């Protein structure tokens, strides 16, 4: 009996000295490269002469046709970014006090802009000259 207790005690002491460390990182993070996106185009959502919001298209220098190389920043009339639309037409709205944006739909640019800004079926996108003060964050 004493031998069994001694064996268990020795085993417990030996195992108590083990430590396990876990290191996590995203797959392929060592191959990740930043992509530089620049503001290229700007539209205003206008309804009855009133500006309801602004849309800025950001893209890479060589990716105008590649849906993975551009996105749209949707902003209110005060230039506060309220959401984004990716090159595939998927729209997300930023919600106050939430870590992740809320998916609002997929479709045409105008439909996504209206959903993000929370306006009905009114308003049309009117392209405007891109000024650096309008495109910046």
N, C-alpha and C positions, 0 to 999 in steps of 0.2 A: 504494500500500500504506500509506504514511504517512497519507494522508487517511482511509483506512478505520479505522486504529487511532485516529486523532484523533477521528473521529466516534463510535466506540464509547466512547472515554474520556469525551467530553463527555456522551453519553447516560447513561452510568453515573453520572457526577457529578450530573446533573440529577435522575435518579430516586432517588438516595440521600437526597435531601432531603425526600421525600414521607413523610407519616405518616398512618396510618389509625386512627381511634378508633371503637370500637363501644360503644354504650350500650344495655343491655337492661333491660326492665322488663315485668312481666306485662301482658297485654292488659287494658285497662279499669281499671288500678290507680287512675287518677285519679277513677274513679266509685265506688270501693270505700268502703263505710261499715261501721263496726263494728256488730255486733248484740249487745245486752245480753241475756244468758241468766241466769235466776235459778233456784235450786233450788226445785222445786214439790212433788215427791212423793218418798217414800223407802220402799224395801222391804228386808226382810232375807231372805236365802236360808237357810232353816232346815231341818235334817234331824235328827230324833230329839231335838229340844230344843236342839241346838247350832247357833249362828250360823256359817254357812260363808262368808258374804259379804254385801255391802250394795250396793244399786242406788239411785242418785239420778237423778231425771229433771230436767234443766235445760231451760227453754223461755223464749221471749219472752212478754211480757205478752199479746200478741194472736195468738200462733201455736200454740195448743194442738192444733189439728187439722192444721196444716201440717207435713208431715214434714221440711221443710227448716229449721224453726224450733225443733226440739227434738232432744235426744240423751240417752242414758243413760250415766252414769259407773258402771262396775262396779269394786267395790273388795273387797279381802279383809276379814276380820273386824277387822283393825288399821287400817282406813280407808286403805290404800295402793291407789291406783288401778292396776288391772291391765289395763284395756281400756275400750273404748267401743262403744256400739251406736247407730247413727244412726236417724233416724225411719223409714227404709225397712227396718229390721231387719238391716242388715249389721253384723256384729260383727268387731272387731279386738282382738287381744291385744298388749300392749306386751311386747317381749322385751328382756331385759337386754343391754346393749351394742349394741343395734341402733338405727339412726336412725329407721327406719320401722316401724310396727306390722305384725303378721302377720294377714292376713285369715283368720278361722276359720270363717265360714259366714254364711248368711242364713236367717232364719226367725223363729219366735216369740221374744219377749223372754226367756222362761225358758230356751229352748234356747241362746240366745246367752250368757246369764249362766253357765250350766253349762259351756259350752265355754271361756269366758274363764277361769273359776275352776278348770277342770280337774277338775270333779267329774262323776261318772257321772250316771245318770238319777234320782238321788235328790235330795231337797230340794224345797221349795216356797217360792214368794215370798209373804211375809206383809207387808202394808202396815203401816208404823209411823208415829208422829207425826214430823214433820220438825222437828228442832231445828237451829239455826244451826251448832252445833258438829259435827253429823253431816254437814251439807251442804258445808261449806267444804273447800277443797283441802288 
